[in-house]
Amino acid sequence: MRFSIATAWIDPAELPAIAKAADEAGYHALAVSDHVVNLETLKTPYPYTETGERRWNPFDPWVDPMVAIGALGAVTERIRFFTNVYVLPMRDPFTTAKTVATASIFTGGRVSLGVGMGWCEDEFDLIGQHFRRRGARSDEILELLPKLWAGGWAEHAGEFYEVPRLEMTPPPPAPIPIFVGGMSEAAHRRASRHDGWISDLISTDEAASHIERIDDLRSEAGRTGDFDVIVSLNDAVTVDHFRRAAEVGVTEILTMPWVYYGGFDQPLQQKLDGIHRFAAEVLQAFDT
């Protein structure tokens, strides 16, 4: 079992210190979230709460994920980074390939790309990308990205993108794992074809059900090898809780460690103390 830290809506000025503390304390990764803008009024309800209300407040910070990862990579040595999640079909594949590869270069290959299909049609409209068929377009982007990252000449002929022979230099220094976030059957199928799955906030029993379905899909497709299951749990606090999560197939817990000792809104020093305390009380129990 590995443990990673979510950084959504945290003051950007605090992120370097949090990254350094997490690196020193033995956490596996930092997760950086993604939205370009936060519109005041939406025609699209937020799908991950019962009321449709967003989980954040107006003017909560959303940093650019790849700029943030590059900056945090410069002040850390070991910890990895992933996006939770990058709204892939809201971007073109070429800009995505370039920014992710560059972040990987400046972190020494410590980047994974967690992608989602997006829920906010208003944001797609503003940025000028089509919301409909975003899943099919994302599947083609995910086929194209490894070609652009390979370091040689690349070309591609697809339904959405016709790419003449070209090269994108410099390539990333290490393979970039692809994780897929989402709770739907389509998300499960997409994740099963790649390197991992990222959940929303769920219970351990719910996680077990999702993992069972993804395992079935991987078996049907003949997929073998390592597969990351990154889960945010709403019912796990103790070491025994996290051990049960590992037993049902969770490989990585995504959390904010300081929350266990005083809630979300704490001064930076209390966040750092929580990072180290959780490492001593929980991470060390899983240190093999």
GICOR-V808024 format. One record per backbone hydrogen bond with DSSP energy under -1.0 kcal/mol. CO is the residue of the C=O (numbers start at 1). NH is the residue of the N-H. If there is no record, write none. Layout:
# GICOR-V808024
co nh
CO NH
CO NH
This chain:
# GICOR-V808024
co nh
2 253
3 28
4 255
5 31
7 10
11 14
14 18
15 19
16 20
17 21
18 22
19 23
20 24
21 25
22 27
28 80
29 5
30 82
31 7
32 84
52 46
57 60
64 68
65 69
66 70
67 71
68 72
69 73
80 30
81 112
82 32
86 88
86 116
87 90
88 91
92 96
93 97
94 98
95 99
96 100
97 101
98 102
99 103
100 104
101 105
102 106
104 109
105 108
110 81
113 179
114 86
115 181
116 88
119 121
120 124
121 125
122 126
123 127
124 128
124 129
131 134
133 137
134 138
135 139
136 140
137 141
138 142
139 143
140 144
141 145
144 148
145 149
154 166
156 163
161 158
163 156
166 154
177 113
178 195
179 115
180 198
184 188
185 189
186 190
187 191
188 192
191 194
195 228
196 180
197 230
198 182
202 234
203 207
204 208
205 209
206 210
207 211
208 212
209 213
210 214
211 215
212 216
213 217
214 218
215 219
216 220
217 221
218 223
219 222
228 197
229 251
229 252
230 199
231 254
232 202
238 242
239 243
240 244
241 245
242 246
243 247
244 248
245 250
246 249
251 2
252 231
253 4
255 6
256 259
257 260
258 261
259 262
259 263
264 266
267 271
268 272
269 273
270 274
271 275
272 276
273 277
274 278
275 279
276 280
277 281
278 282
278 283
279 284
282 285
283 286
